[in-house]
Amino acid sequence: MLSAELEARVAEIAATLPKPSTVLSDAITLIERRGWHQGGTIPTPDPRPFDERPVSLVGALTIASGLDPWTCIDRWHPAVLALVEHLDLPGGDRSNASLFGWNDHTARSAWQVVTVLRAVAAIAREEGR
């Protein structure tokens, strides 16, 4: 649980970011256009131009938020929080590291990643986020 002061600061920062529904929808577009990747945000080394390389879930979220994929989206970003909450990951891990683990699970597929992104984007849109 966050302190009231920290929650207020997070809300203040969140107000300057793109809506979670927009970030989640844009992440879907990135994965569908560029392909899906496991093992980091984008494959390296890779001979393809940067904007043609496949992206992981976290990589797609990072780029869709307007950030450099080498910096990685923050765990407090509203889109990350919405995904982590929806996935209800074991142990209550609420970090982007848990999304890397979920993305990189050996049984995971691009279809599953895009399906979860669509579901969470729809919920966020319905809630006006």
C-alpha positions in Angstrom: 0.0 0.0 0.0 1.3 3.4 -0.9 1.4 6.4 1.4 -1.1 9.1 0.6 1.8 11.4 -0.3 3.3 8.9 -2.7 -0.1 8.1 -4.2 -0.6 11.8 -4.9 2.8 12.1 -6.5 2.2 9.0 -8.7 -1.2 10.5 -9.7 0.5 13.8 -10.6 3.1 12.0 -12.8 0.4 9.7 -14.3 -1.6 12.7 -15.4 1.3 13.7 -17.7 1.5 10.3 -19.4 -0.6 8.9 -22.3 -3.7 7.1 -21.1 -3.1 3.5 -20.3 -5.7 2.4 -22.9 -3.7 4.3 -25.6 -0.4 2.8 -24.5 -1.9 -0.7 -24.4 -3.5 -0.4 -27.8 -0.3 1.1 -29.3 1.6 -1.9 -27.8 -0.7 -4.3 -29.6 0.0 -2.4 -32.9 3.7 -2.6 -32.4 3.6 -6.4 -31.7 1.4 -7.0 -34.6 3.5 -4.9 -37.0 7.0 -5.8 -35.8 6.5 -9.3 -34.3 6.8 -10.5 -30.8 10.1 -11.2 -28.9 11.1 -13.1 -25.8 14.3 -12.4 -23.9 14.6 -8.6 -23.3 12.8 -5.7 -24.8 14.1 -6.1 -28.4 16.6 -8.6 -29.9 20.2 -7.6 -29.9 22.3 -8.0 -31.8 20.0 -7.9 -34.8 20.8 -6.9 -38.4 17.3 -5.4 -38.9 16.8 -1.6 -38.5 15.7 -0.8 -35.0 12.2 0.1 -35.9 11.7 -3.3 -37.6 12.9 -5.5 -34.8 10.3 -7.6 -32.9 9.4 -6.4 -29.4 8.6 -8.0 -26.1 5.6 -7.1 -24.0 7.7 -4.7 -21.9 9.5 -3.4 -25.1 6.1 -2.7 -26.8 4.8 -0.9 -23.7 8.0 1.2 -23.4 8.0 2.3 -27.0 4.2 2.9 -27.0 4.7 5.2 -24.0 7.2 7.3 -26.0 10.2 6.1 -24.1 13.6 4.8 -25.3 13.3 1.0 -25.1 16.8 0.8 -23.5 15.4 2.7 -20.5 12.4 0.4 -19.9 9.0 1.5 -18.8 8.6 2.2 -15.1 6.8 -0.2 -12.9 4.5 2.6 -11.7 3.3 3.4 -15.1 -0.5 3.1 -15.2 -0.4 0.7 -18.1 2.0 -1.6 -16.3 0.0 -1.5 -13.1 -3.2 -2.3 -15.1 -1.5 -5.3 -16.7 0.1 -6.7 -13.5 -3.3 -6.3 -11.7 -5.1 -8.1 -14.5 -2.6 -11.0 -14.6 -2.7 -11.4 -10.8 0.9 -12.7 -10.8 2.0 -15.1 -8.1 3.4 -13.5 -5.0 1.8 -10.1 -5.7 4.9 -9.0 -7.7 3.9 -5.6 -9.1 6.9 -4.8 -11.2 7.8 -4.7 -14.9 10.3 -7.5 -14.0 7.2 -9.7 -13.4 6.0 -8.8 -16.9 9.3 -9.9 -18.4 8.9 -13.2 -16.6 5.3 -13.6 -17.8 6.3 -12.6 -21.4 9.3 -15.0 -21.4 7.6 -18.1 -20.0 8.4 -21.0 -22.4 4.7 -21.7 -23.0 3.8 -18.1 -23.7 2.7 -17.1 -27.2 2.3 -13.8 -29.1 -1.5 -14.6 -29.3 -1.7 -14.7 -25.5 0.2 -11.5 -25.1 -2.0 -9.6 -27.6 -5.1 -11.1 -26.1 -4.2 -9.9 -22.6 -3.3 -6.5 -24.0 -6.6 -6.2 -25.8 -8.6 -7.2 -22.6 -6.7 -4.8 -20.4 -7.0 -1.9 -23.0 -10.8 -2.5 -23.2 -11.1 -2.4 -19.4 -9.0 0.8 -19.2 -11.2 2.4 -22.0 -14.4 1.5 -20.1 -13.0 3.1 -17.0 -12.0 6.2 -18.9 -8.2 5.5 -18.4 
